[in-house]
Amino acid sequence: MADKKDRSWTVIGAHFLNRAESTVLTLIGTVLVLLAVAMLFNDIVEGWHAVVEGTISEHAIHMLDGVLLVMMTMEIVYTVAISLESHALVAEPFLIIGANNQNNR
């Protein structure tokens, strides 16, 4: 009888933790998407101003950095989505390289 009680407690605990993980990952994904959209919008506005002012060549590297940051952010969102679907962390090579470079600093 005690074994059945312990098992039900662990099942309830695992279910609660699973829901908590899904909730946190969903919030993380949502925040990352909102940040990526805001960064992309900012890059578009800065690019438009650079074109109007005729300083596109001076701002090109900064704009490229912004667009690449948006791409990296969306790659992280993709990984979060995969983690939500499979409940397993699948580290894409792109993220592994980025994490490795960050640790070398």
Residue pairs with C-beta under 8 A, 6 or more apart in sequence:
18 87
21 87
22 84
25 80
25 83
25 84
26 84
28 80
29 77
29 80
29 81
29 84
32 73
32 74
32 76
32 77
32 80
33 74
33 77
35 73
36 70
36 73
36 74
36 77
39 66
39 69
39 70
39 73
40 66
40 67
40 70
42 66
43 63
43 66
43 67
43 70
46 59
46 62
46 63
46 66
47 56
47 59
47 63
50 56
50 58
50 59
50 60
50 63
72 94
72 98
75 92
75 94
75 95
76 95
78 92
79 89
79 90
79 91
79 92
79 95
82 90
83 89
83 90
91 99
